[in-house]
């Protein structure tokens, strides 16, 4: 994972539909080499980048209940 404070203008960030009208979750952008993640409340605080393998491992952990 790498944190970056550069320009993300061309990124298409989306929020989970589970967040409803609230602005209190993360936003994710799909990139050719993985995913970019940022806080929806504070998008200017930086963006974290995850390689595709890191993102897949994270999702597998979520599905397995590792973070419950």
Secondary structure as UniProt FT lines:
FT   STRAND          2..4
FT   TURN            9..10
FT   STRAND          14..15
FT   HELIX           17..19
FT   TURN            20..21
FT   STRAND          26..31
FT   TURN            32..33
FT   STRAND          34..39
FT   HELIX           43..45
FT   STRAND          47..51
FT   HELIX           52..63
FT   TURN            64..67
//
